[in-house]
Amino acid sequence: MPIEIIIAVGAGLLCGFLNTVASSGSAVTLPVLILMGLSPAIANGTNRVPVLIAALIASISFLRAGIIEWRLAFKILTPTVIGSIFGASLAVYMPQDYIKLLIFIALLCAFLLLFSGIKKLIEKEFEENLRYSGFEIGILFAIGLWLGLIVLDGATYMLLALIAFVRLPLLKANAYKNLAILATSAIALALFSAKGEVNWEIGGIMALGSIVGGFFGAKFALNPLAKIWTFRFLVTVILLELIHMGIQQF
């Protein structure tokens, strides 16, 4: 088996696992796709294939576990999906230098947010009524916009928003986060595919790994230890992303 296939499957597996239990799986797959010789635009489109498949596998697992309620899912998905349509449409025309700058700003904000009391929120089980007003709708729309534009770290913002603003406990937040990733990735993939910016061969190979990663990620997310390790995964991956981008820039 060629080494490229092994690397692609392994990257897909890590992407599926990380995106399911925390986020930032694209921090693994995007650099790998570019190293394989894909342009940033095609890498951005191709990356949606393993992300979509992993989210599908994870969502099925959460559905079988009875975590997802469709009424709440509709409320969360509606503004998120609308935002993703705008984001994916914008991504097709946005210059690559702008995208890199946006990624760096988003990474820095995500890292700072992790040390602003988010750890306590992740480990807390909320007993109050869920929040869903104009403010929460606006937040979900903005995150959907980012998920459509550049999926990288969009899952981080979705997870944190569902915990901090909508007031979902970690397990449910992870379930609805994956459902949102599934819907927004499907829309973005369709738009990128229409523009010819998807390498289906490489994306399909990565998707094979993401199936396994998404399955085991969902199993792990159902474990009580997920409350502790989710925060650690988020800090580690985002810190590595910031170091990687800093090296590239300087």
C-alpha positions as CSV (number, residue, x, y, z in Angstrom):
1,M,0.0,0.0,0.0
2,P,1.5,3.4,-1.0
3,I,2.6,5.6,1.9
4,E,0.3,8.4,0.7
5,I,-2.8,6.2,1.1
6,I,-1.7,5.2,4.7
7,I,-1.2,8.9,5.6
8,A,-4.5,9.9,4.1
9,V,-6.4,7.2,6.0
10,G,-4.6,8.0,9.2
11,A,-5.3,11.7,8.8
12,G,-9.0,11.0,8.2
13,L,-9.1,8.8,11.3
14,L,-7.7,11.5,13.5
15,C,-10.0,14.1,11.9
16,G,-13.0,12.0,12.6
17,F,-12.1,11.3,16.2
18,L,-11.1,14.9,17.0
19,N,-14.1,16.5,15.3
20,T,-16.5,14.2,17.2
21,V,-15.1,14.5,20.7
22,A,-13.9,18.1,20.5
23,S,-13.0,19.9,17.3
24,S,-10.1,20.9,15.0
25,G,-9.9,17.6,13.0
26,S,-9.2,19.8,10.0
27,A,-6.0,20.9,11.6
28,V,-4.8,17.4,10.7
29,T,-6.3,17.0,7.3
30,L,-5.9,20.4,5.7
31,P,-2.1,20.5,6.0
32,V,-1.9,16.9,4.8
33,L,-4.0,17.7,1.7
34,I,-1.8,20.7,0.9
35,L,1.4,18.6,1.3
36,M,-0.1,16.1,-1.2
37,G,0.0,18.9,-3.8
38,L,-3.5,20.2,-3.7
39,S,-4.1,23.9,-4.0
40,P,-5.5,25.7,-0.9
41,A,-8.9,26.1,-2.6
42,I,-9.1,22.4,-3.6
43,A,-7.8,21.3,-0.2
44,N,-10.5,23.4,1.5
45,G,-13.2,21.7,-0.6
46,T,-11.7,18.1,-0.4
47,N,-11.4,18.4,3.4
48,R,-15.2,18.6,3.6
49,V,-15.4,14.9,2.5
50,P,-13.9,13.3,5.6
51,V,-15.5,15.9,7.9
52,L,-18.9,15.1,6.4
53,I,-18.5,11.3,6.8
54,A,-17.2,11.5,10.3
55,A,-20.1,13.8,11.3
56,L,-22.5,11.4,9.7
57,I,-21.2,8.4,11.6
58,A,-21.1,10.3,14.9
59,S,-24.6,11.7,14.4
60,I,-26.0,8.2,13.8
61,S,-24.3,7.0,17.0
62,F,-25.8,9.9,19.0
63,L,-29.2,9.3,17.5
64,R,-29.1,5.6,18.5
65,A,-28.2,6.6,22.0
66,G,-31.3,8.8,22.2
67,I,-29.3,12.1,22.7
68,I,-30.7,14.1,19.9
69,E,-34.2,15.7,20.0
70,W,-35.4,16.8,16.6
71,R,-37.3,19.9,17.9
72,L,-34.2,21.3,19.4
73,A,-32.1,20.2,16.5
74,F,-34.3,22.2,14.1
75,K,-33.8,25.3,16.2
76,I,-30.0,24.9,16.3
77,L,-29.6,23.9,12.6
78,T,-31.8,26.6,11.0
79,P,-29.6,29.7,11.7
80,T,-26.4,27.6,11.4
81,V,-27.3,26.2,8.0
82,I,-28.4,29.6,6.6
83,G,-25.1,31.0,7.8
84,S,-23.1,28.2,6.2
85,I,-24.7,28.9,2.8
86,F,-23.5,32.5,2.9
87,G,-20.0,31.3,4.2
88,A,-19.5,28.6,1.5
89,S,-20.6,31.0,-1.2
90,L,-18.1,33.6,0.1
91,A,-15.3,31.1,0.3
92,V,-15.3,30.5,-3.4
93,Y,-14.4,34.2,-4.1
94,M,-12.3,35.2,-1.0
95,P,-8.5,35.6,-1.6
96,Q,-6.3,33.0,0.1
97,D,-4.4,35.7,2.1
98,Y,-7.7,36.9,3.7
99,I,-8.6,33.3,4.6
100,K,-5.2,32.7,6.3
101,L,-5.6,35.9,8.4
102,L,-9.1,34.9,9.4
103,I,-7.9,31.5,10.5
104,F,-5.2,32.9,12.7
105,I,-7.6,35.4,14.3
106,A,-10.2,32.6,14.9
107,L,-7.5,30.3,16.4
108,L,-6.3,33.0,18.7
109,C,-9.8,33.8,19.9
110,A,-10.7,30.1,20.4
111,F,-7.5,29.7,22.5
112,L,-8.2,32.7,24.7
113,L,-11.8,31.6,25.2
114,L,-10.6,28.3,26.6
115,F,-9.1,30.1,29.5
116,S,-12.1,32.3,30.3
117,G,-14.1,29.9,32.4
118,I,-15.0,27.5,29.6
119,K,-13.4,24.5,31.4
120,K,-15.9,24.9,34.3
121,L,-18.8,25.2,31.8
122,I,-17.7,22.0,30.0
123,E,-17.6,20.1,33.3
124,K,-20.9,21.5,34.5
125,E,-24.3,19.9,34.1
126,F,-26.9,22.7,33.5
127,E,-30.3,22.3,35.2
128,E,-31.8,25.6,34.0
129,N,-33.9,26.1,31.0
130,L,-32.2,26.2,27.6
131,R,-31.6,29.7,26.1
132,Y,-32.7,30.4,22.6
133,S,-33.3,34.1,21.8
134,G,-32.2,36.5,19.1
135,F,-28.7,36.6,20.6
136,E,-28.2,32.8,20.5
137,I,-29.7,32.8,16.9
138,G,-27.2,35.4,15.9
139,I,-24.3,33.5,17.4
140,L,-25.3,30.3,15.6
141,F,-25.7,32.1,12.3
142,A,-22.1,33.6,12.7
143,I,-20.7,30.1,13.5
144,G,-22.5,28.7,10.5
145,L,-21.0,31.4,8.4
146,W,-17.5,30.3,9.5
147,L,-18.3,26.6,9.1
148,G,-19.2,27.3,5.5
149,L,-16.2,29.6,4.9
150,I,-13.4,27.6,6.6
151,V,-14.5,24.6,8.6
152,L,-11.3,24.7,10.7
153,D,-12.2,25.4,14.4
154,G,-15.8,26.0,13.5
155,A,-16.6,23.0,15.6
156,T,-14.8,24.6,18.5
157,Y,-17.0,27.6,18.4
158,M,-20.1,25.5,17.9
159,L,-19.3,23.4,20.9
160,L,-18.5,26.4,23.1
161,A,-21.6,28.3,22.0
162,L,-23.9,25.4,22.7
163,I,-22.4,25.1,26.2
164,A,-21.9,28.7,27.1
165,F,-24.9,30.4,25.4
166,V,-27.6,27.7,24.7
167,R,-26.6,26.1,28.0
168,L,-26.4,22.4,26.9
169,P,-24.4,19.9,28.9
170,L,-21.3,18.6,27.1
171,L,-22.8,15.3,25.9
172,K,-25.8,17.0,24.2
173,A,-23.6,19.9,22.9
174,N,-21.3,17.4,21.2
175,A,-24.3,15.6,19.7
176,Y,-25.9,18.7,18.2
177,K,-22.4,20.1,17.2
178,N,-21.9,17.0,15.1
179,L,-25.3,17.3,13.6
180,A,-24.6,20.9,12.6
181,I,-21.2,19.9,11.1
182,L,-23.0,17.2,9.1
183,A,-25.5,19.7,7.7
184,T,-23.1,22.6,7.0
185,S,-20.5,20.3,5.5
186,A,-23.0,18.8,3.1
187,I,-24.0,22.3,1.8
188,A,-20.3,23.4,1.5
189,L,-19.3,20.2,-0.2
190,A,-22.1,20.6,-2.8
191,L,-21.0,24.2,-3.5
192,F,-17.3,23.3,-3.8
193,S,-18.1,20.3,-5.9
194,A,-20.1,22.5,-8.3
195,K,-17.0,24.7,-8.7
196,G,-14.8,21.7,-9.3
197,E,-12.8,22.2,-6.1
198,V,-13.1,18.7,-4.7
199,N,-10.6,15.9,-5.3
200,W,-13.0,12.9,-4.7
201,E,-10.3,10.3,-4.9
202,I,-8.2,11.6,-2.0
203,G,-11.3,12.8,-0.1
204,G,-12.8,9.3,-0.4
205,I,-9.6,7.7,1.0
206,M,-9.6,10.1,3.9
207,A,-13.3,9.4,4.5
208,L,-12.5,5.7,5.1
209,G,-10.4,6.7,8.1
210,S,-12.9,9.2,9.3
211,I,-15.6,6.5,9.5
212,V,-13.5,4.7,12.1
213,G,-12.5,7.9,13.8
214,G,-16.1,9.2,14.0
215,F,-17.4,5.8,15.4
216,F,-14.8,5.7,18.2
217,G,-15.1,9.4,18.8
218,A,-18.8,9.0,19.5
219,K,-18.2,6.1,21.8
220,F,-15.6,8.2,23.7
221,A,-18.0,11.2,23.9
222,L,-20.5,9.0,25.7
223,N,-17.9,8.2,28.4
224,P,-17.9,10.3,31.6
225,L,-14.2,10.9,31.1
226,A,-15.0,13.0,28.1
227,K,-15.7,16.0,30.4
228,I,-12.0,16.0,31.4
229,W,-10.4,15.1,28.1
230,T,-12.5,17.3,25.8
231,F,-10.9,20.4,27.3
232,R,-7.4,18.9,27.1
233,F,-7.9,18.0,23.4
234,L,-9.1,21.5,22.6
235,V,-6.2,23.2,24.3
236,T,-3.6,20.8,22.8
237,V,-4.8,20.9,19.2
238,I,-5.5,24.7,19.1
239,L,-2.1,25.4,20.6
240,L,-0.4,23.2,18.0
241,E,-2.3,25.0,15.3
242,L,-1.2,28.4,16.5
243,I,2.5,27.2,16.7
244,H,2.2,25.8,13.2
245,M,0.7,29.0,11.8
246,G,3.3,31.1,13.6
247,I,6.1,29.0,12.0
248,Q,4.6,29.5,8.6
249,Q,4.3,33.2,9.0
250,F,7.7,34.0,10.5
